Structure formats: C-alpha cells, structure tokens
Amino acid sequence: MDLASIDFVGTKSHSERSFMNRDNFIKIRVSADELLAIKKRAADSNMTVSNFLRDLALNGKVILYDTENIYRFNQLMRSIGTNINQIALVVNAEKKVYKGDIDALRREVNNLRDEFHKYISTLKRCET
C-alpha cells in the first residue's frame, strides 16, 4: 500500500501563526486512498484539510451550515435598502411620505424577519 503523509505546516507568516497560537504541527501517515478521501471530505465541507481534521479531532465532528439561505437574506436586505433609498429620495425631494411606500417597506422587513426566524429555527447541523 502506497503511503502519503499529511503535513499541517501552513503557509502563514510567523506573526499570523503566533497570533493564532498555532506554532506546532502534527504529521500523520495515510494511504493514498485515505488521503484522497480526507481531501474530498474537507473540500465537501468547504474547509482546508487542516481545519477539517482539527475540528474533527477537537470536536469529534465537523458541523456544516447551509449558506444558501444566507445568500437569500442578503438579496432581501439589498432590496429593502434600495426601497429605503427610494423613499428617502422622494421625502427629500417632495417632503412627503406615501403610506403605500411605508407599507411595502414594512412588508419586506416583516418578510425578512419571518424568513430569518424560520431559518434559525430550522438550522440543521450536518455532521460529517
């Protein structure tokens, strides 16, 4: 069986390593198949091999979060920001605020709040 080794020496500068207090390294020997499997699981977790194995060793599991909903929340926040800016322009130009604009903004904020609470309450931790 062909063996490969994983080396946890990073490319960070000395000051970055000191800041992170990670001046030590661990070296392990694994087969080529094991190395591929570890790299794949780390990549599937959007983590470096070091971070993946560190989390696994220290926590007994790797926790993954669904980031797709975060992207949706970001889009909603941009939309609300755009509407707020449009209302501010109208208010500054005409010195008037229209109830329909405020109601639409309120609906968007409430929608965002509801989606956020729904996401937080159903946040699933995926263990690998």
VEXTI-879359 format. One record per atom (N, C-alpha, C): residue number from 1; residue in one letter; atom name; x, y negated, z. Coordinates in Angstrom, 1 decimal, padded with zeros to 4 digits. Atoms other than C-alpha are relative to their C-alpha. Layout:
N
  pos  code  site       x       y       z
  NUM     A    CA       X       Y       Z
...
! end
This chain:
128
  pos  code  site       x       y       z
    1     M     N   000.8   001.2   000.0
    1     M    CA   000.0   000.0   000.0
    1     M     C   000.9  -001.2   000.0
    2     D     N  -000.7   001.3   000.1
    2     D    CA   001.4  -003.4  -001.0
    2     D     C  -000.4  -000.9   001.0
    3     L     N   000.4   001.0  -001.1
    3     L    CA   001.6  -005.8   001.9
    3     L     C   000.4  -001.4  -000.4
    4     A     N  -000.3   001.4   000.2
    4     A    CA   001.4  -009.5   001.7
    4     A     C  -000.1  -000.7   001.4
    5     S     N   000.1   000.6  -001.3
    5     S    CA   001.8  -011.9   004.6
    5     S     C  -000.7  -001.4  -000.2
    6     I     N   000.7   001.3   000.0
    6     I    CA  -000.3  -014.9   005.5
    6     I     C   000.8  -000.9   001.0
    7     D     N  -000.8   000.9  -000.8
    7     D    CA   001.7  -017.8   006.8
    7     D     C  -000.8  -001.3   000.3
    8     F     N   000.9   001.1  -000.3
    8     F    CA  -000.1  -020.6   008.7
    8     F     C   000.8  -001.3   000.1
    9     V     N  -000.7   001.2   000.0
    9     V    CA   002.6  -023.2   008.3
    9     V     C  -000.7  -000.9  -001.0
   10     G     N   000.7   000.9   000.9
   10     G    CA   000.7  -026.2   006.8
   10     G     C   000.9  -000.9  -000.7
   11     T     N  -000.8   001.0   000.7
   11     T    CA   001.9  -029.0   004.6
   11     T     C  -000.1  -001.3   000.6
   12     K     N   000.2   001.2  -000.7
   12     K    CA   001.0  -031.6   007.1
   12     K     C   001.3  -000.6   000.5
   13     S     N  -001.2   000.6  -000.6
   13     S    CA   003.7  -034.1   008.3
   13     S     C   000.1   000.4   001.4
   14     H     N  -000.2  -000.3  -001.4
   14     H    CA   005.2  -033.7   011.7
   14     H     C  -000.9  -000.8   000.9
   15     S     N   000.9   000.8  -000.8
   15     S    CA   003.2  -036.6   013.0
   15     S     C  -001.4   000.5   000.0
   16     E     N   001.3  -000.5   000.1
   16     E    CA   000.0  -035.1   011.8
   16     E     C  -000.1   001.3   000.8
   17     R     N   000.0  -001.2  -000.8
   17     R    CA   000.9  -031.7   013.4
   17     R     C   000.0  -000.4   001.4
   18     S     N  -000.1   000.4  -001.4
   18     S    CA   001.8  -033.4   016.6
   18     S     C  -001.4  -000.6   000.5
   19     F     N   001.3   000.5  -000.4
   19     F    CA  -001.5  -035.3   016.6
   19     F     C  -001.0   001.1   000.2
   20     M     N   000.9  -001.1  -000.1
   20     M    CA  -003.4  -032.1   016.1
   20     M     C   000.5   001.0   001.1
   21     N     N  -000.5  -000.9  -001.0
   21     N    CA  -001.2  -030.4   018.7
   21     N     C   000.1   001.4  -000.5
   22     R     N  -000.1  -001.3   000.6
   22     R    CA  -000.6  -027.5   016.3
   22     R     C   001.4   000.1  -000.5
   23     D     N  -001.4  -000.1   000.4
   23     D    CA   003.1  -027.1   016.3
   23     D     C   000.5   001.5  -000.2
   24     N     N  -000.4  -001.4   000.1
   24     N    CA   003.1  -023.3   016.4
   24     N     C  -000.7   000.7  -001.2
   25     F     N   000.7  -000.8   001.1
   25     F    CA   002.3  -020.8   013.7
   25     F     C   000.0   001.5   000.3
   26     I     N   000.1  -001.4  -000.2
   26     I    CA   001.3  -017.2   013.6
   26     I     C   000.1   000.6  -001.4
   27     K     N  -000.2  -000.7   001.2
   27     K    CA   002.3  -014.8   010.9
   27     K     C  -000.6   001.4   000.2
   28     I     N   000.5  -001.4   000.0
   28     I    CA   000.4  -011.6   010.1
   28     I     C   000.2   000.7  -001.3
   29     R     N  -000.2  -000.7   001.2
   29     R    CA   000.8  -008.9   007.6
   29     R     C  -001.3   000.7  -000.4
   30     V     N   001.2  -000.6   000.5
   30     V    CA  -002.1  -007.8   005.5
   30     V     C   000.3   000.6  -001.4
   31     S     N  -000.1  -000.6   001.3
   31     S    CA  -002.6  -005.7   002.4
   31     S     C  -000.4  -001.0  -001.1
   32     A     N   000.4   000.9   001.1
   32     A    CA  -003.1  -007.4  -001.0
   32     A     C  -001.6  -000.1   000.0
   33     D     N   001.4   000.1   000.0
   33     D    CA  -006.8  -006.4  -000.8
   33     D     C  -000.6  -000.8   001.1
   34     E     N   000.5   000.7  -001.2
   34     E    CA  -007.2  -007.7   002.7
   34     E     C   000.2  -001.5  -000.2
   35     L     N  -000.3   001.4   000.3
   35     L    CA  -005.5  -011.0   001.6
   35     L     C  -001.1  -000.6  -000.9
   36     L     N   001.1   000.5   000.9
   36     L    CA  -008.0  -011.4  -001.3
   36     L     C  -001.3  -000.1   000.7
   37     A     N   001.2   000.1  -000.7
   37     A    CA  -010.9  -010.6   001.0
   37     A     C   000.0  -001.2   000.9
   38     I     N   000.0   001.1  -000.9
   38     I    CA  -009.8  -013.1   003.6
   38     I     C  -000.1  -001.4  -000.8
   39     K     N   000.1   001.2   000.8
   39     K    CA  -009.2  -015.8   001.0
   39     K     C  -001.4  -000.3  -000.6
   40     K     N   001.3   000.2   000.6
   40     K    CA  -012.6  -015.2  -000.6
   40     K     C  -001.0  -000.4   001.1
   41     R     N   000.9   000.4  -001.1
   41     R    CA  -014.4  -015.4   002.8
   41     R     C   000.3  -001.4   000.4
   42     A     N  -000.4   001.4  -000.3
   42     A    CA  -012.5  -018.6   003.6
   42     A     C  -000.6  -000.9  -001.0
   43     A     N   000.5   000.9   001.1
   43     A    CA  -013.4  -020.1   000.2
   43     A     C  -001.5   000.0   000.0
   44     D     N   001.5   000.0  -000.1
   44     D    CA  -017.1  -019.0   000.6
   44     D     C  -000.5  -000.8   001.1
   45     S     N   000.4   000.8  -001.2
   45     S    CA  -017.1  -020.8   003.9
   45     S     C   000.5  -001.5  -000.2
   46     N     N  -000.6   001.3   000.3
   46     N    CA  -015.5  -023.9   002.3
   46     N     C   001.0  -000.4   001.1
   47     M     N  -001.0   000.2  -001.0
   47     M    CA  -012.6  -023.6   004.7
   47     M     C   001.3   000.4  -000.6
   48     T     N  -001.3  -000.5   000.3
   48     T    CA  -008.9  -023.2   004.4
   48     T     C   000.1   001.4   000.7
   49     V     N  -000.2  -001.3  -000.7
   49     V    CA  -007.6  -019.7   005.4
   49     V     C   000.4  -000.3   001.4
   50     S     N  -000.4   000.3  -001.4
   50     S    CA  -006.0  -021.3   008.5
   50     S     C  -001.2  -000.3   000.8
   51     N     N   001.1   000.4  -000.7
   51     N    CA  -009.2  -022.9   009.6
   51     N     C  -001.0   001.1   000.2
   52     F     N   000.9  -001.2   000.0
   52     F    CA  -011.3  -019.8   008.8
   52     F     C   000.5   000.9   001.1
   53     L     N  -000.5  -001.0  -001.0
   53     L    CA  -009.0  -017.5   010.8
   53     L     C   000.0  -000.6   001.4
   54     R     N  -000.1   000.6  -001.4
   54     R    CA  -008.6  -020.0   013.7
   54     R     C  -001.4   000.0   000.6
   55     D     N   001.3   000.0  -000.5
   55     D    CA  -012.4  -020.3   014.0
   55     D     C  -000.4   001.4   000.4
   56     L     N   000.3  -001.4  -000.2
   56     L    CA  -012.8  -016.6   013.8
   56     L     C   000.7   000.5   001.3
   57     A     N  -000.7  -000.5  -001.2
   57     A    CA  -010.1  -015.9   016.4
   57     A     C  -000.5  -000.7   001.3
   58     L     N   000.3   000.7  -001.3
   58     L    CA  -011.2  -018.6   018.9
   58     L     C  -001.5   000.1   000.3
   59     N     N   001.5   000.0  -000.3
   59     N    CA  -015.0  -018.4   018.5
   59     N     C  -000.6   001.4  -000.2
   60     G     N   000.6  -001.3   000.3
   60     G    CA  -015.5  -014.8   017.3
   60     G     C  -000.9   000.0  -001.2
   61     K     N   000.8   000.1   001.2
   61     K    CA  -017.4  -016.1   014.3
   61     K     C   000.3  -001.3  -000.7
   62     V     N   000.0   001.2   000.7
   62     V    CA  -017.5  -018.7   011.7
   62     V     C  -001.4  -000.5  -000.3
   63     I     N   001.3   000.6   000.1
   63     I    CA  -020.5  -021.0   011.7
   63     I     C  -000.1  -000.9  -001.3
   64     L     N   000.2   000.8   001.2
   64     L    CA  -021.7  -022.4   008.3
   64     L     C  -001.3  -000.7   000.1
   65     Y     N   001.2   000.9   000.0
   65     Y    CA  -024.2  -025.2   007.9
   65     Y     C  -000.4  -000.2  -001.4
   66     D     N   000.6   000.3   001.4
   66     D    CA  -026.5  -025.8   004.9
   66     D     C   000.2  -001.5  -000.2
   67     T     N  -000.3   001.5   000.3
   67     T    CA  -025.2  -029.1   003.4
   67     T     C  -000.9  -000.5  -001.1
   68     E     N   000.9   000.5   001.1
   68     E    CA  -027.8  -029.2   000.6
   68     E     C  -001.0  -001.0   000.5
   69     N     N   000.9   000.9  -000.6
   69     N    CA  -030.3  -030.9   002.9
   69     N     C   000.6  -001.3   000.4
   70     I     N  -000.7   001.3  -000.3
   70     I    CA  -027.7  -033.5   003.9
   70     I     C   000.0  -000.8  -001.2
   71     Y     N   000.0   000.7   001.2
   71     Y    CA  -027.4  -034.4   000.3
   71     Y     C  -001.4  -000.6  -000.3
   72     R     N   001.3   000.5   000.2
   72     R    CA  -031.2  -034.8   000.1
   72     R     C  -000.3  -001.2   000.9
   73     F     N   000.1   001.2  -001.0
   73     F    CA  -031.2  -037.1   003.2
   73     F     C   000.7  -001.2  -000.5
   74     N     N  -000.8   001.1   000.5
   74     N    CA  -028.5  -039.2   001.6
   74     N     C  -000.8  -000.7  -001.1
   75     Q     N   000.7   000.6   001.1
   75     Q    CA  -030.6  -039.7  -001.5
   75     Q     C  -001.2  -000.8   000.5
   76     L     N   001.2   000.7  -000.6
   76     L    CA  -033.7  -040.6   000.6
   76     L     C   000.5  -001.3   000.6
   77     M     N  -000.5   001.2  -000.7
   77     M    CA  -031.6  -043.1   002.6
   77     M     C   000.4  -001.1  -001.1
   78     R     N  -000.3   000.9   001.1
   78     R    CA  -030.4  -044.7  -000.7
   78     R     C  -001.2  -000.6  -000.5
   79     S     N   001.3   000.5   000.5
   79     S    CA  -033.9  -045.0  -001.9
   79     S     C  -000.6  -001.0   000.9
   80     I     N   000.5   000.9  -001.0
   80     I    CA  -035.0  -046.6   001.3
   80     I     C   000.8  -001.3   000.0
   81     G     N  -000.9   001.2   000.0
   81     G    CA  -032.0  -049.0   001.2
   81     G     C  -000.4  -000.9  -001.2
   82     T     N   000.4   000.7   001.2
   82     T    CA  -033.0  -050.0  -002.3
   82     T     C  -001.3  -000.8   000.2
   83     N     N   001.2   000.7  -000.2
   83     N    CA  -036.5  -050.8  -001.3
   83     N     C   000.1  -001.1   001.0
   84     I     N  -000.2   001.1  -000.9
   84     I    CA  -035.4  -052.8   001.7
   84     I     C   000.6  -001.2  -000.7
   85     N     N  -000.6   001.1   000.7
   85     N    CA  -033.2  -054.9  -000.5
   85     N     C  -001.0  -000.7  -000.9
   86     Q     N   001.0   000.7   000.9
   86     Q    CA  -036.0  -055.5  -003.0
   86     Q     C  -001.0  -000.8   000.8
   87     I     N   000.9   000.8  -000.8
   87     I    CA  -038.3  -056.6  -000.2
   87     I     C   000.7  -001.2   000.5
   88     A     N  -000.7   001.2  -000.5
   88     A    CA  -035.6  -058.9   001.2
   88     A     C   000.1  -001.0  -001.1
   89     L     N   000.0   001.0   001.1
   89     L    CA  -035.2  -060.5  -002.2
   89     L     C  -001.3  -000.7  -000.2
   90     V     N   001.3   000.6   000.1
   90     V    CA  -038.9  -061.1  -002.5
   90     V     C  -000.3  -001.0   001.1
   91     V     N   000.2   000.9  -001.2
   91     V    CA  -039.1  -062.5   001.0
   91     V     C   000.9  -001.3  -000.1
   92     N     N  -000.9   001.2   000.1
   92     N    CA  -036.1  -064.8   000.4
   92     N     C  -000.5  -000.9  -001.2
   93     A     N   000.4   000.8   001.2
   93     A    CA  -037.5  -066.0  -003.0
   93     A     C  -001.3  -000.6   000.2
   94     E     N   001.4   000.5  -000.1
   94     E    CA  -041.2  -066.3  -002.2
   94     E     C  -000.4  -000.3   001.4
   95     K     N   000.4   000.2  -001.4
   95     K    CA  -041.2  -066.4   001.6
   95     K     C  -001.2   000.7   000.4
   96     K     N   001.2  -000.8  -000.2
   96     K    CA  -043.9  -063.8   001.5
   96     K     C   000.4   001.5   000.1
   97     V     N  -000.1  -001.4  -000.1
   97     V    CA  -044.1  -060.2   002.5
   97     V     C  -001.3   000.6  -000.3
   98     Y     N   001.2  -000.7   000.4
   98     Y    CA  -046.6  -057.9   000.9
   98     Y     C  -000.2   001.3   000.8
   99     K     N   000.4  -001.1  -000.9
   99     K    CA  -048.4  -055.4   003.1
   99     K     C   000.3   001.4  -000.7
  100     G     N  -000.3  -001.3   000.8
  100     G    CA  -048.1  -052.7   000.3
  100     G     C   001.5   000.4   000.0
  101     D     N  -001.5  -000.3  -000.1
  101     D    CA  -044.3  -053.0   000.3
  101     D     C   000.4   000.5   001.3
  102     I     N  -000.3  -000.4  -001.3
  102     I    CA  -044.1  -052.7   004.0
  102     I     C  -000.5   001.4   000.3
  103     D     N   000.6  -001.3  -000.2
  103     D    CA  -046.5  -049.7   004.0
  103     D     C   000.8   001.1  -000.8
  104     A     N  -000.7  -000.9   000.8
  104     A    CA  -044.5  -048.0   001.2
  104     A     C   001.4   000.3   000.7
  105     L     N  -001.2  -000.2  -000.7
  105     L    CA  -041.3  -048.5   003.2
  105     L     C  -000.2   000.8   001.2
  106     R     N   000.3  -000.8  -001.2
  106     R    CA  -042.9  -047.2   006.3
  106     R     C  -000.2   001.5  -000.3
  107     R     N   000.2  -001.4   000.4
  107     R    CA  -044.0  -044.1   004.5
  107     R     C   001.3   000.7  -000.3
  108     E     N  -001.3  -000.6   000.3
  108     E    CA  -040.5  -043.5   003.2
  108     E     C   000.8   000.3   001.3
  109     V     N  -000.8  -000.2  -001.3
  109     V    CA  -038.9  -043.9   006.7
  109     V     C  -000.6   001.1   000.7
  110     N     N   000.6  -001.1  -000.7
  110     N    CA  -041.5  -041.6   008.2
  110     N     C   000.3   001.3  -000.7
  111     N     N  -000.3  -001.3   000.7
  111     N    CA  -040.9  -039.0   005.4
  111     N     C   001.5   000.4   000.3
  112     L     N  -001.4  -000.3  -000.4
  112     L    CA  -037.1  -039.2   006.1
  112     L     C   000.1   000.5   001.4
  113     R     N   000.0  -000.5  -001.4
  113     R    CA  -037.7  -038.8   009.8
  113     R     C  -000.6   001.4   000.1
  114     D     N   000.6  -001.4  -000.1
  114     D    CA  -040.0  -035.8   009.3
  114     D     C   000.9   001.0  -000.6
  115     E     N  -000.9  -000.9   000.6
  115     E    CA  -037.6  -034.2   006.9
  115     E     C   001.2   000.3   000.9
  116     F     N  -001.1  -000.1  -000.9
  116     F    CA  -034.7  -034.8   009.3
  116     F     C  -000.3   000.9   001.1
  117     H     N   000.4  -000.8  -001.1
  117     H    CA  -036.6  -033.3   012.2
  117     H     C  -000.2   001.5  -000.4
  118     K     N   000.2  -001.4   000.5
  118     K    CA  -037.6  -030.3   010.1
  118     K     C   001.3   000.7  -000.2
  119     Y     N  -001.3  -000.6   000.3
  119     Y    CA  -034.1  -029.7   009.0
  119     Y     C   000.7   000.4   001.3
  120     I     N  -000.6  -000.2  -001.2
  120     I    CA  -032.7  -030.0   012.5
  120     I     C  -000.6   001.2   000.8
  121     S     N   000.7  -001.0  -000.7
  121     S    CA  -035.3  -027.7   014.0
  121     S     C   000.2   001.4  -000.7
  122     T     N  -000.2  -001.3   000.7
  122     T    CA  -034.7  -025.0   011.3
  122     T     C   001.4   000.3  -000.4
  123     L     N  -001.4  -000.1   000.3
  123     L    CA  -030.9  -025.4   011.2
  123     L     C   000.4   001.5   000.3
  124     K     N  -000.4  -001.4  -000.2
  124     K    CA  -029.7  -021.9   010.7
  124     K     C   001.5   000.1  -000.1
  125     R     N  -001.5  -000.3   000.0
  125     R    CA  -026.2  -020.8   011.6
  125     R     C   000.2   001.3  -000.7
  126     C     N  -000.4  -001.2   000.7
  126     C    CA  -024.8  -018.3   009.2
  126     C     C   001.3   000.5   000.5
  127     E     N  -001.3  -000.6  -000.5
  127     E    CA  -022.2  -016.1   010.7
  127     E     C   000.6   000.9  -001.1
  128     T     N  -000.7  -000.9   000.9
  128     T    CA  -019.6  -014.5   008.6
  128     T     C   001.0   000.8   000.8
! end
